[in-house]
């Protein structure tokens, strides 16, 4: 089923997680960059991963994902439409992958994917949303998803068996009592492998 075979061997004794990204173009955003770290973490936690990327991903990014997973499958990943109707053909496509590959859970890398989570619900496996977005503070996100913040949050809560948030503030946006975890972003400490400094402290700018 995977269109691109990954570098990691499939280990049948380990659960296979379908990780869904909503963007994989030449311009990468924070969620897509941190997905690479996420895949490393899932592997270290004893989980195998199959990654669903949108159709026609950037080949450099696709290859970086393949190095950290058992495989990559390309599927349509339309943006969530809280005030619209899900695309049934896309739900069917994700359900087919879940059945064919024996997927144990679906992990949406941001709040944008919708149909993959509906497929998980249909087949009775856990649907996990990795939330980095706070709709109430993001007018551009509201415009993109064509919905007010309350509708976006309600849609996520309706989809997710569990929400992983990147901060306590983000976690507070999604009222899922006992079903929310906070996992703070990490940095590659190699970036700070700098020559010794004396006198003035190191100043770091986060943009």
C-alpha positions as CSV (number, residue, x, y, z in Angstrom):
1,X,0.0,0.0,0.0
2,X,2.8,2.6,0.7
3,X,3.7,4.5,-2.4
4,X,7.2,5.1,-1.1
5,X,9.0,2.5,1.1
6,X,10.5,3.9,4.2
7,X,13.9,3.3,5.6
8,X,12.6,1.7,8.8
9,X,11.7,-2.0,8.8
10,X,8.1,-2.9,9.8
11,X,8.2,-4.7,13.1
12,X,5.0,-6.7,13.4
13,X,5.2,-6.8,17.2
14,X,4.9,-3.0,17.3
15,X,1.7,-1.0,16.7
16,X,1.6,0.8,13.3
17,X,0.4,4.4,13.6
18,X,-0.9,6.4,10.6
19,X,0.5,9.9,10.9
20,X,-1.3,12.4,8.7
21,X,0.2,15.7,7.5
22,X,-1.9,18.4,5.8
23,X,1.0,20.1,4.0
24,X,4.3,19.0,2.5
25,X,5.2,21.6,-0.1
26,X,8.5,23.4,-0.7
27,X,7.4,25.9,2.0
28,X,7.2,24.1,5.3
29,X,5.6,25.4,8.4
30,X,6.2,24.6,12.0
31,X,3.9,21.5,12.2
32,X,5.6,19.9,9.2
33,X,9.1,20.6,10.5
34,X,8.2,19.2,13.9
35,X,6.7,16.1,12.3
36,X,10.2,14.9,11.6
37,X,11.0,15.1,15.3
38,X,7.7,13.5,16.1
39,X,8.5,10.5,13.9
40,X,11.8,10.0,15.7
41,X,10.0,10.1,19.0
42,X,7.4,7.6,18.0
43,X,10.1,5.2,16.9
44,X,11.9,5.6,20.2
45,X,8.6,5.0,22.0
46,X,8.2,1.6,20.3
47,X,5.7,2.6,17.6
48,X,6.0,2.0,13.8
49,X,4.7,4.8,11.5
50,X,3.1,5.0,8.1
51,X,2.9,8.7,7.0
52,X,0.1,10.1,4.9
53,X,1.2,13.1,2.9
54,X,-0.9,15.2,0.6
55,X,-0.8,14.4,-3.1
56,X,2.4,15.5,-4.8
57,X,4.6,16.3,-1.8
58,X,7.9,18.1,-2.1
59,X,10.4,15.2,-2.8
60,X,13.0,16.5,-0.4
61,X,10.4,16.5,2.4
62,X,8.9,13.2,1.4
63,X,12.4,11.6,1.5
64,X,13.0,13.1,4.9
65,X,9.8,11.6,6.2
66,X,10.5,8.2,4.5
67,X,13.9,8.0,6.4
68,X,12.0,8.2,9.7
69,X,9.1,5.9,8.9
70,X,8.1,2.5,7.4
71,X,6.6,4.1,4.4
72,X,4.8,7.1,2.9
73,X,1.4,7.0,1.2
74,X,0.0,10.0,-0.8
75,X,-3.6,10.8,-0.3
76,X,-5.9,13.9,-0.6
77,X,-5.8,15.8,2.7
78,X,-8.4,18.6,2.3
79,X,-8.6,21.3,5.0
80,X,-11.2,20.7,7.7
81,X,-14.6,22.3,7.0
82,X,-16.4,22.5,10.4
83,X,-19.4,24.2,8.7
84,X,-19.4,22.0,5.6
85,X,-19.6,18.4,4.7
86,X,-16.7,15.9,4.9
87,X,-15.5,14.4,1.6
88,X,-16.8,10.9,1.7
89,X,-14.4,9.6,-1.0
90,X,-11.4,10.8,1.1
91,X,-12.8,9.1,4.2
92,X,-13.2,5.9,2.2
93,X,-9.6,6.2,0.9
94,X,-8.2,6.6,4.4
95,X,-10.4,3.7,5.7
96,X,-9.0,1.5,2.9
97,X,-5.4,2.2,4.0
98,X,-6.3,1.6,7.7
99,X,-7.7,-1.8,6.9
100,X,-5.1,-2.9,4.4
101,X,-2.1,-1.9,6.6
102,X,-3.5,-2.9,10.0
103,X,-3.3,0.6,11.4
104,X,-3.7,0.7,15.2
105,X,-4.4,4.5,15.6
106,X,-4.5,7.7,13.5
107,X,-2.5,10.7,14.5
108,X,-3.4,14.0,12.8
109,X,-0.3,16.2,12.9
110,X,-2.3,19.4,13.2
111,X,-6.0,20.2,13.6
112,X,-6.5,20.7,9.9
113,X,-7.0,17.0,8.7
114,X,-10.6,15.8,9.2
115,X,-11.4,12.8,6.9
116,X,-8.6,10.6,8.3
117,X,-10.0,11.0,11.8
118,X,-13.5,10.1,10.6
119,X,-12.1,7.0,9.0
120,X,-10.5,6.1,12.3
121,X,-13.8,6.6,14.1
122,X,-15.6,4.4,11.5
123,X,-13.2,1.5,12.0
124,X,-13.1,1.8,15.8
125,X,-9.5,2.8,16.3
126,X,-8.1,5.8,18.3
127,X,-8.2,9.2,16.6
128,X,-5.5,11.5,18.0
129,X,-5.1,15.2,17.2
130,X,-1.8,17.0,17.7
131,X,-3.0,20.6,18.3
132,X,-0.6,23.5,17.8
133,X,-3.3,26.0,16.8
134,X,-5.5,28.2,19.0
135,X,-8.4,29.2,16.7
136,X,-9.7,32.0,18.8
137,X,-6.4,33.9,18.3
138,X,-5.9,33.0,14.6
139,X,-8.0,35.0,12.2
140,X,-6.1,33.5,9.2
141,X,-6.9,30.0,10.3
142,X,-10.6,30.9,10.7
143,X,-10.6,32.3,7.2
144,X,-8.9,29.2,5.8
145,X,-11.2,26.7,7.5
146,X,-14.3,28.9,6.7
147,X,-15.5,28.7,10.2
148,X,-15.7,30.7,13.5
149,X,-13.4,29.6,16.3
150,X,-16.2,27.9,18.3
151,X,-17.1,25.7,15.4
152,X,-13.5,24.8,14.8
153,X,-13.0,23.8,18.4
154,X,-16.3,21.8,18.5
155,X,-15.2,20.0,15.3
156,X,-11.9,18.9,16.9
157,X,-13.5,17.8,20.1
158,X,-16.0,15.8,18.1
159,X,-13.2,14.1,16.2
160,X,-10.6,13.3,18.8
161,X,-10.3,10.5,21.3
162,X,-7.3,12.4,22.6
163,X,-5.6,15.7,22.0
164,X,-1.9,16.3,22.3
165,X,-1.2,20.0,22.7
166,X,2.0,21.9,22.4
167,X,1.4,24.0,25.5
168,X,-0.9,24.2,28.5
169,X,-2.5,27.3,26.9
170,X,-3.3,25.3,23.7
171,X,-4.6,22.4,25.7
172,X,-7.0,24.7,27.5
173,X,-8.6,25.5,24.1
174,X,-9.9,21.9,23.7
175,X,-12.2,20.8,26.6
176,X,-11.6,17.1,26.6
177,X,-11.5,16.2,30.3
178,X,-8.8,13.6,31.0
179,X,-8.1,13.2,27.3
180,X,-5.5,15.9,26.7
181,X,-1.7,15.7,27.0
182,X,0.8,18.5,26.8
183,X,4.0,17.7,24.9
184,X,6.3,20.8,24.6
185,X,8.2,21.3,21.4
186,X,11.9,20.3,21.4
187,X,15.0,21.8,19.9
188,X,18.0,20.1,18.3
189,X,20.7,20.9,20.8
190,X,23.3,20.5,18.0
191,X,22.2,24.0,16.9
192,X,23.7,25.3,20.1
193,X,27.0,23.5,19.7
194,X,28.8,26.9,19.6
195,X,32.3,28.0,20.5
196,X,32.7,28.9,24.2
197,X,31.7,32.5,25.0
198,X,33.1,34.6,27.8
199,X,31.7,37.8,29.1
200,X,28.3,38.6,27.5
201,X,25.5,36.0,27.7
202,X,24.2,34.2,24.6
203,X,21.1,35.8,23.3
204,X,18.7,33.8,21.2
205,X,15.9,35.2,19.0
206,X,12.8,33.1,18.3
207,X,10.9,34.2,15.2
